[in-house]
Amino acid sequence: MNLILIILGKFIIKISQLLNLGSGSTWPGHIALNINDKFIEQTLDKNKNLKIIVIAGTNGKTTSTALLKFILEKSGKRIFTNSEGANLLNGVASSIIKNSDDFSKLKFDYAIFESDELNLPLLLNKISPDKILILNLFRDQLDRYGEVNSIALKWLDSLKILTDKTEVLINGDDPQLYFIGTKLTQKVKYFGINKKLMKLKEIPNDVDSIYCPVCLSLLKYDQLAYAHLGDFYCSNCDFKRFGQKVSDFSNTKINYPMSGLYNIYNTNAVLLLIKSLININTEDINKWLKEFTPAFGRQEEIIYKNRKVFILLSKNPAGFNQSIQTVSEMVKNKKANFLVILNNRIPDGLDVSWIWDVDFKPILDVASNVYVSGDRVYDMNLRLRYENDEKNIITFENLSDAIESIVSKTKEGERLYILPTYSAMLEVRKILLGRKLL
Amino acid sequence: MNINIGWLYPDLMNTYGDRGNIITLSYRLNKMGIKSIVNKISINEPGELISKMDLIFMGGAQDKQQEIVNQDLKNKGSFLKKLINEGVPGLYVCGAYQFLGKYYKEADGNIINGIGAFDLYTESPGQNVPRCIGNIVIESKLFPKTKLVGFENHGGRTYLADKNLAFANVVRGYGNNGEDKTEGLYYKNSFGTYLHGPILPKNPELADYLIEKAVQRKYGKDVKLKKVDNKWENKAREFVINKL
């Protein structure tokens, strides 16, 4: 039965590629699951040698998956993943179809499945992975995913029922995730970052979890990295980040391949995971980290008309604030041009209220020209003007016009910065590269 | 002139971008040449501080945060209720709006008492009934020249003791309960509403109404506010309404 579904799926992929209908990253899986809703667990069960890794979290899934895949492949392992954007069950099923041979064998060492907030419980209901990496949990698309606390509860429930075979690697600097870790009977490891890198002076506005998950009292922080990530302790009970347990790689010299604190988190998370899978020395890791190029749209640089266009996907308050922090440190007092694009399509979330939880001041401080565009361009115009109305906010409803204008305002050879939401990022790449490319 | 804005539970009732309302009030007061101070009033601040405020704002949050606030309001609620009854203008969005009613009835029948400043109650239909989520357009007699726009995302259904208490009529969306076409409540210069968006940046008339009431209560009925140019605000609102 499943063999027929795999052959059928592969046929659909071929057809859609021939007809140029896209890469077929969800359709075949969608059909397979409709015919047999146990397709995923049955096919994976037939491939006992395959180790399964699940990566979940609000931000950093794609980057972490790409980095993990890159290093494991460098060390000689064979990997397949569910490709970008296909982090629902149908995407997982499609990746199985695509990578099975004609005898429904998956000749790989590892499958890495990205899973979004809502799909993690659904996926864990079907399979018991060898490793689960939980990167972070921030408010994101509240109209679609719901509130952070209710997601955390669902995650905890779905993790609890897994067998002891599964090892959980979790962000130890996130109070709510750390709390989940303490409630699990499986083996749990924690990652975090060096306390010396935590420099935030006061608790910012994009926090979700600064009340104690045990007793509901206010949490305090000795050090704060960003959002609610940091060295926390409860002002009332004995709940606190357990420093010794959190792997922060502060004693290892790591060549971090991307800018920003959030990428130090992603990298440390991946390193902890790799060390739990294979024997690897720091020298090799650093060599390979140097060769790593970011996933598309995540600190990706595209040369367009001799300008360096630097794209940072920015899709929720915590992620946007980290993008802003990162670019403002890159630009410092040199000044640069910025384009901020706000779309509100299904993958972005329909509600744009969240932009008011982002602090735009650091980019307004270092910007020579600020452009805005996107489906909700005037909402972004208002947001930026209410932050600083001395700056001229150049407003374009049409994205191509905005890009041509900012390029003409930027000297050849210089860098300009684009901060788009998810669907806007895909549009930007299409305009800059002249075709749709994932 | 000097206006004290009280921002209730900024670290708890802060989930849905409602901070934009505080940014808007401060921005517009500044444009009008009026000094303003934002006073954050949360768990650790005394209830007496509420009594010193000229304008109050409180936003929406997640259920768990609301549990903490509910406990704290047992103590601060009386200060807030008194202030509202005296006519101190305020904006209470989503979760805050629900707290100001008589009670919130959970799906299992459990009753959580509100502070009873507004004559309304709210019922949770339970996890299996879809939340009221989407763009919302309303019209209010207080602002006859324009429709107002926002985004709603709430599970609870709110019922007013008297429909005449409503802040607005629903043109598009759910509003208080998705049944009777009412949205929010208006009572003695205080507004309860389900509109995020946030509500004030794209609906500057409401922001200025709150400011005017605050200024006139403090400095006399004759004080006229300096007009703020609303070109971009109107553009943003029309752009959204036209897309719906």
Boltz contact constraints between the chains, C-beta under 6 A:
constraints:
  - contact:
      token1: [A, 143]
      token2: [B, 133]
      max_distance: 6.0
  - contact:
      token1: [A, 143]
      token2: [B, 153]
      max_distance: 6.0
  - contact:
      token1: [A, 147]
      token2: [B, 62]
      max_distance: 6.0
  - contact:
      token1: [A, 149]
      token2: [B, 62]
      max_distance: 6.0
  - contact:
      token1: [A, 149]
      token2: [B, 64]
      max_distance: 6.0
  - contact:
      token1: [A, 205]
      token2: [B, 19]
      max_distance: 6.0
  - contact:
      token1: [A, 211]
      token2: [B, 68]
      max_distance: 6.0
  - contact:
      token1: [A, 216]
      token2: [B, 68]
      max_distance: 6.0
  - contact:
      token1: [A, 351]
      token2: [B, 151]
      max_distance: 6.0
  - contact:
      token1: [A, 353]
      token2: [B, 16]
      max_distance: 6.0
  - contact:
      token1: [A, 353]
      token2: [B, 17]
      max_distance: 6.0
  - contact:
      token1: [A, 353]
      token2: [B, 151]
      max_distance: 6.0
  - contact:
      token1: [A, 353]
      token2: [B, 196]
      max_distance: 6.0
  - contact:
      token1: [A, 353]
      token2: [B, 197]
      max_distance: 6.0
  - contact:
      token1: [A, 353]
      token2: [B, 198]
      max_distance: 6.0
  - contact:
      token1: [A, 354]
      token2: [B, 17]
      max_distance: 6.0
  - contact:
      token1: [A, 356]
      token2: [B, 17]
      max_distance: 6.0
  - contact:
      token1: [A, 356]
      token2: [B, 19]
      max_distance: 6.0
  - contact:
      token1: [A, 356]
      token2: [B, 20]
      max_distance: 6.0
  - contact:
      token1: [A, 356]
      token2: [B, 198]
      max_distance: 6.0
  - contact:
      token1: [A, 357]
      token2: [B, 17]
      max_distance: 6.0
  - contact:
      token1: [A, 378]
      token2: [B, 235]
      max_distance: 6.0
  - contact:
      token1: [A, 378]
      token2: [B, 236]
      max_distance: 6.0
  - contact:
      token1: [A, 378]
      token2: [B, 239]
      max_distance: 6.0
  - contact:
      token1: [A, 379]
      token2: [B, 236]
      max_distance: 6.0
  - contact:
      token1: [A, 381]
      token2: [B, 232]
      max_distance: 6.0
  - contact:
      token1: [A, 382]
      token2: [B, 201]
      max_distance: 6.0
  - contact:
      token1: [A, 382]
      token2: [B, 232]
      max_distance: 6.0
  - contact:
      token1: [A, 382]
      token2: [B, 236]
      max_distance: 6.0
  - contact:
      token1: [A, 386]
      token2: [B, 23]
      max_distance: 6.0
  - contact:
      token1: [A, 386]
      token2: [B, 27]
      max_distance: 6.0
